[in-house]
Amino acid sequence: MRQSDLLRENAENCLQLAEQAARGPTFKRYTRMAQGWVALANAQDWLDGEVPPWGDPRSDHPRT
């Protein structure tokens, strides 16, 4: 299993905890934690060479 998959599992766990929490500080805290885990997973994908650091430059700039 890739490291980024483990990080995404952590994000999913945080989302499950957020669903169980009452709307309030606890819900917000788990939601922010999930966002952080997803950001780490995306960064890990980049470090592992799975995705480029930004979009495909050919698709961002149409050629004339």
C-alpha positions in Angstrom: 0.0 0.0 0.0 1.3 3.4 -0.9 2.0 6.0 1.8 -0.5 8.4 0.2 -3.2 5.7 0.6 -2.5 5.5 4.3 -2.8 9.2 4.6 -6.1 9.2 2.8 -7.3 6.5 5.2 -6.5 8.9 8.1 -8.5 11.6 6.3 -11.5 9.2 6.0 -11.3 8.3 9.7 -11.4 12.0 10.5 -14.4 12.5 8.3 -16.2 9.6 10.1 -15.4 11.2 13.5 -16.7 14.5 12.2 -20.0 12.9 11.2 -20.3 11.5 14.7 -19.5 14.9 16.4 -22.1 17.5 17.1 -22.0 20.5 14.9 -19.5 22.8 16.6 -15.8 23.0 17.3 -15.3 19.2 17.3 -16.9 18.9 13.9 -14.8 21.7 12.5 -11.6 20.3 14.0 -12.1 16.9 12.5 -13.0 18.4 9.1 -9.8 20.5 9.1 -7.8 17.5 10.1 -9.2 15.6 7.2 -8.3 18.4 4.9 -4.8 18.3 6.2 -4.4 14.6 5.7 -5.7 15.0 2.1 -3.1 17.7 1.5 -0.4 15.5 2.9 -1.5 12.6 0.7 -1.5 14.9 -2.4 2.0 16.1 -1.5 3.2 12.5 -1.0 1.8 11.5 -4.5 3.9 14.4 -5.9 7.0 13.3 -4.0 6.5 9.7 -5.3 6.3 11.0 -8.8 2.6 10.0 -9.2 1.5 13.5 -10.2 3.2 16.6 -11.5 3.5 19.5 -9.1 1.0 21.4 -11.2 -1.2 20.7 -14.2 0.1 19.7 -17.6 1.6 22.9 -19.0 0.4 21.9 -22.5 -3.2 22.0 -21.3 -2.9 25.3 -19.4 -1.6 27.2 -22.3 -3.2 26.7 -25.7 -0.9 26.8 -28.6 -1.4 29.3 -31.4 
